[in-house]
Structures are given as C-alpha cells and as structure tokens.
Amino acid sequence: MLLPFLALGFLVLDTGWTMFVKATLQNAVQEGARYAVTGQVSAGLGQVASVKAVVQSASLGFLTGTKAGTLSVQFLDGVSLKPTNSNIGGNLVQVSITNYPLQPLAPLFRSGNAVPVTVTAIDKIEGSPGGIPPTP
C-alpha cells in the first residue's frame, strides 16, 4: 500500500514541478520580448545579448551553464514573417527556449530521461527614437 501511495505522491510533485518550471520559463521569455520591443540595451551589450541577459535574470537560475544554450533571440520581418537581421520598428522579435532539459524529481515508474520543454514569446518592435534602432 505504501508503494502506490508514494508513486502517486511523487507523480503529483513531478507534475507540479514541471508546471512551475514551464511557467517560469514562459514568463522569462515574455519579459525578454517586452524588453526587446522597447529598443533598450544594457551598457556595453548589443540588443540580442541584452535580451538574453534579461531572460536569464527572470528565469530564477534555470538558464545557467549549458542550459543557457537553449535560449535564442530572432528577428522576423513584419510582413513575410521570415527571419531577418533587422530590428527596425514594425518587425517582430521572437524569444525562445527550445528543448530545455527538465529532469523529473522522482523517476519511479519511468526512465529518468529529461523531458524537453519549449516556450516562445513573439512581439512587435516599436519604432526607435530618432529612427535609429540599437545594434542587434
């Protein structure tokens, strides 16, 4: 009777943990997209590096070490939605965390393989003051 009870308890914990991590990462990419659309940059960094820094600081430490490589920032043409290097007003910014490896807390009846988590936020970039966008 103890084993099924513990299995159910760990299932509840794992489900809650997965939902917490995914919600945290989703919030972090949304914060990055909000930061990017305003055209702000951190001192000494380009816009992409600044956005990545904002996402990492909002991720509660989940995007450190090799897991930081799952984060990407991409600009899309506002009409065709094709990737571009331009961050001018009217284009879109896409901030993504792709295939983030989430380890289960207690792999009781399944393998301990990581579950891939992917979150994305897209927003339209505002026109820059003076018409000059920051360096990507």
Residue frames as qw, qx, qy, qz and C-alpha x, y, z in Angstrom:
[[0.000, 0.886, 0.463, 0.000, 0.00, 0.00, 0.00],
 [0.344, -0.750, 0.087, 0.558, 2.93, 2.31, 0.67],
 [0.419, -0.091, 0.564, 0.705, 4.44, 1.99, -2.81],
 [0.170, 0.627, 0.612, 0.452, 1.30, 3.11, -4.73],
 [0.227, -0.914, -0.285, 0.181, 0.80, 5.95, -2.26],
 [0.423, -0.590, 0.269, 0.633, 4.40, 7.15, -2.73],
 [0.384, 0.195, 0.635, 0.641, 4.13, 6.76, -6.50],
 [0.042, 0.815, 0.528, 0.237, 1.02, 8.94, -6.54],
 [0.340, -0.865, -0.076, 0.362, 2.68, 11.49, -4.28],
 [0.445, -0.361, 0.435, 0.695, 5.77, 11.69, -6.49],
 [0.302, 0.480, 0.648, 0.508, 3.56, 11.97, -9.59],
 [0.093, -0.930, -0.354, 0.003, 1.85, 14.99, -8.04],
 [0.424, -0.727, 0.175, 0.511, 5.24, 16.52, -7.14],
 [0.463, -0.044, 0.579, 0.670, 6.66, 15.92, -10.62],
 [0.197, 0.692, 0.588, 0.369, 3.59, 17.39, -12.30],
 [0.210, -0.946, -0.184, 0.166, 3.73, 20.48, -10.09],
 [0.494, -0.531, 0.338, 0.599, 7.48, 20.86, -10.67],
 [0.421, 0.250, 0.620, 0.613, 7.05, 20.60, -14.45],
 [0.061, 0.851, 0.470, 0.226, 4.27, 23.19, -14.44],
 [0.360, -0.864, -0.011, 0.351, 6.34, 25.54, -12.25],
 [0.495, -0.312, 0.459, 0.669, 9.44, 25.32, -14.47],
 [0.321, 0.455, 0.626, 0.546, 7.45, 25.78, -17.68],
 [0.077, -0.925, -0.368, -0.056, 5.54, 28.78, -16.26],
 [0.437, -0.741, 0.138, 0.491, 8.80, 30.33, -15.03],
 [0.456, -0.089, 0.554, 0.691, 10.49, 29.91, -18.42],
 [0.201, 0.677, 0.596, 0.383, 7.41, 31.24, -20.23],
 [0.207, -0.943, -0.192, 0.174, 7.41, 34.32, -18.02],
 [0.499, -0.529, 0.316, 0.610, 11.14, 34.80, -18.64],
 [0.383, 0.198, 0.595, 0.678, 10.79, 34.79, -22.45],
 [0.025, 0.847, 0.493, 0.196, 7.81, 37.15, -22.19],
 [0.351, -0.850, 0.002, 0.393, 9.94, 39.54, -20.13],
 [0.491, -0.238, 0.486, 0.683, 12.67, 39.30, -22.77],
 [0.267, 0.526, 0.620, 0.516, 10.22, 40.08, -25.59],
 [0.141, -0.932, -0.331, 0.044, 8.81, 43.05, -23.66],
 [0.442, -0.677, 0.209, 0.550, 12.34, 44.35, -23.12],
 [0.481, 0.025, 0.584, 0.653, 13.26, 43.86, -26.79],
 [0.229, 0.718, 0.572, 0.325, 10.31, 45.76, -28.25],
 [0.183, -0.948, -0.148, 0.216, 11.28, 48.93, -26.43],
 [0.595, 0.709, -0.149, 0.347, 14.72, 49.05, -28.10],
 [0.438, -0.835, 0.319, -0.100, 16.63, 49.17, -24.83],
 [0.804, 0.302, -0.437, 0.266, 20.15, 47.81, -24.47],
 [0.714, -0.656, -0.033, 0.242, 22.35, 47.19, -21.44],
 [0.033, -0.912, 0.368, 0.178, 25.62, 49.08, -21.20],
 [0.135, -0.569, 0.776, 0.236, 28.25, 47.53, -23.47],
 [0.449, 0.126, 0.883, 0.052, 25.93, 44.90, -24.96],
 [0.192, -0.051, -0.589, -0.784, 24.03, 44.65, -28.22],
 [0.630, -0.144, 0.023, -0.763, 20.27, 44.20, -28.24],
 [0.837, -0.013, -0.517, -0.181, 20.33, 40.39, -28.55],
 [0.497, 0.099, -0.679, 0.531, 22.81, 40.00, -25.68],
 [0.208, -0.189, 0.357, -0.891, 20.77, 42.44, -23.58],
 [0.764, -0.127, -0.192, -0.603, 17.56, 40.49, -24.18],
 [0.774, 0.028, -0.624, 0.103, 19.31, 37.22, -23.29],
 [0.228, 0.167, -0.610, 0.740, 20.57, 38.79, -20.05],
 [0.483, -0.176, 0.163, -0.842, 17.02, 39.89, -19.14],
 [0.849, -0.060, -0.388, -0.354, 15.63, 36.41, -19.84],
 [0.637, 0.102, -0.673, 0.362, 18.36, 34.75, -17.79],
 [0.000, 0.177, -0.524, 0.833, 17.77, 37.06, -14.84],
 [0.631, -0.101, 0.064, -0.767, 13.99, 36.38, -14.98],
 [0.760, 0.082, -0.602, -0.229, 14.45, 32.60, -15.19],
 [0.720, -0.598, 0.212, -0.281, 15.17, 32.12, -11.46],
 [0.309, -0.603, 0.732, 0.071, 18.51, 30.46, -12.23],
 [0.861, 0.202, 0.456, -0.096, 17.13, 27.79, -14.57],
 [0.706, 0.694, 0.002, 0.141, 19.13, 29.12, -17.57],
 [0.273, -0.827, 0.481, 0.099, 22.69, 28.69, -16.34],
 [0.505, -0.335, 0.757, 0.246, 25.63, 26.73, -17.73],
 [0.140, -0.003, 0.831, 0.538, 24.88, 24.56, -20.73],
 [0.171, 0.623, 0.755, -0.110, 21.13, 25.16, -20.38],
 [0.061, 0.713, 0.017, -0.698, 21.69, 28.79, -21.42],
 [0.091, -0.214, 0.723, 0.651, 22.34, 27.44, -24.94],
 [0.166, 0.478, 0.857, 0.092, 18.63, 26.64, -25.28],
 [0.074, 0.793, 0.303, -0.523, 17.82, 30.39, -25.35],
 [0.417, 0.189, 0.481, 0.747, 17.58, 32.19, -28.69],
 [0.166, 0.712, 0.229, -0.642, 16.52, 35.64, -29.91],
 [0.388, 0.202, 0.667, 0.603, 15.47, 36.10, -33.52],
 [0.241, 0.465, 0.063, -0.850, 14.05, 38.97, -35.55],
 [0.412, 0.395, 0.794, 0.209, 11.29, 38.34, -38.11],
 [0.001, 0.126, 0.362, 0.924, 10.14, 40.52, -40.99],
 [0.313, 0.231, 0.500, -0.774, 6.83, 42.14, -40.04],
 [0.636, 0.346, -0.172, -0.668, 5.18, 41.28, -43.38],
 [0.703, 0.289, -0.611, -0.222, 6.59, 37.97, -44.58],
 [0.799, -0.514, 0.225, -0.216, 7.45, 36.57, -41.11],
 [0.879, 0.289, -0.236, 0.296, 10.79, 35.34, -42.48],
 [0.675, -0.555, -0.059, 0.482, 13.91, 35.58, -40.30],
 [0.383, 0.821, -0.023, 0.423, 15.91, 38.79, -40.73],
 [0.604, -0.090, -0.346, 0.712, 18.84, 40.52, -39.05],
 [0.000, 0.437, 0.070, 0.897, 16.93, 43.80, -38.88],
 [0.244, -0.460, -0.729, 0.444, 15.43, 45.04, -35.63],
 [0.056, -0.156, -0.137, -0.977, 13.68, 48.08, -37.13],
 [0.407, 0.186, 0.483, -0.753, 10.24, 49.17, -35.94],
 [0.735, 0.283, -0.150, -0.598, 7.45, 47.04, -37.36],
 [0.555, 0.254, -0.792, -0.028, 9.47, 43.82, -37.37],
 [0.835, -0.466, -0.108, -0.271, 8.86, 41.10, -34.80],
 [0.046, 0.557, -0.777, 0.290, 11.14, 39.73, -32.11],
 [0.903, -0.175, -0.322, -0.223, 10.91, 36.06, -31.16],
 [0.133, -0.578, 0.713, -0.374, 12.44, 34.97, -27.86],
 [0.907, -0.042, -0.314, -0.279, 12.54, 31.18, -27.41],
 [0.348, -0.477, 0.791, -0.160, 13.80, 28.50, -25.10],
 [0.807, 0.264, -0.368, -0.379, 13.92, 25.30, -27.14],
 [0.869, 0.025, -0.489, 0.068, 14.30, 21.75, -25.80],
 [0.210, -0.645, 0.520, -0.520, 15.13, 22.79, -22.24],
 [0.585, 0.016, -0.809, 0.046, 16.06, 19.50, -20.49],
 [0.526, -0.493, 0.249, -0.647, 13.79, 19.10, -17.47],
 [0.319, 0.142, -0.920, 0.180, 14.78, 16.22, -15.20],
 [0.653, -0.522, -0.412, -0.363, 11.97, 14.52, -13.25],
 [0.320, -0.664, 0.474, -0.481, 12.29, 14.81, -9.48],
 [0.543, -0.237, 0.770, -0.238, 11.45, 11.17, -8.79],
 [0.561, 0.302, -0.586, -0.501, 11.52, 8.82, -11.81],
 [0.585, -0.214, 0.689, -0.372, 9.75, 5.98, -10.02],
 [0.747, 0.254, 0.609, -0.080, 7.98, 4.02, -12.79],
 [0.640, 0.762, 0.075, 0.068, 9.61, 5.61, -15.84],
 [0.746, 0.194, -0.081, 0.632, 13.07, 6.40, -17.08],
 [0.351, -0.720, -0.156, 0.578, 14.99, 9.33, -15.65],
 [0.445, 0.295, 0.390, 0.750, 15.38, 10.89, -19.10],
 [0.007, -0.333, -0.149, 0.931, 14.92, 14.62, -19.37],
 [0.332, 0.700, 0.632, -0.012, 11.62, 15.93, -20.69],
 [0.321, 0.143, 0.237, 0.906, 12.15, 18.63, -23.37],
 [0.029, 0.782, 0.482, -0.394, 10.35, 21.92, -22.62],
 [0.323, 0.237, 0.353, 0.845, 9.91, 24.61, -25.30],
 [0.005, 0.805, 0.456, -0.380, 8.46, 28.09, -24.74],
 [0.370, 0.268, 0.341, 0.822, 8.25, 31.10, -27.09],
 [0.041, 0.789, 0.375, -0.485, 7.16, 34.73, -26.97],
 [0.393, 0.322, 0.430, 0.746, 6.75, 36.99, -30.01],
 [0.012, -0.815, -0.361, 0.453, 6.03, 40.72, -30.06],
 [0.484, 0.750, 0.227, 0.391, 6.13, 43.63, -32.49],
 [0.540, -0.186, -0.115, 0.813, 9.08, 46.01, -32.21],
 [0.039, 0.916, 0.277, -0.288, 8.30, 49.68, -31.63],
 [0.513, 0.749, -0.017, 0.419, 9.88, 52.37, -33.78],
 [0.660, -0.233, -0.247, 0.670, 13.17, 53.60, -32.33],
 [0.097, -0.912, -0.137, 0.374, 13.60, 57.19, -31.13],
 [0.036, -0.727, 0.432, 0.533, 15.23, 59.15, -33.93],
 [0.829, 0.462, -0.118, -0.294, 14.55, 56.25, -36.32],
 [0.381, 0.561, -0.728, 0.104, 17.84, 54.50, -35.49],
 [0.913, -0.327, -0.167, -0.177, 17.44, 51.03, -33.98],
 [0.483, -0.707, 0.516, 0.011, 20.03, 49.70, -31.49],
 [0.313, 0.491, -0.794, -0.176, 22.79, 47.41, -32.71],
 [0.919, -0.145, -0.211, -0.301, 21.47, 43.84, -32.71]]
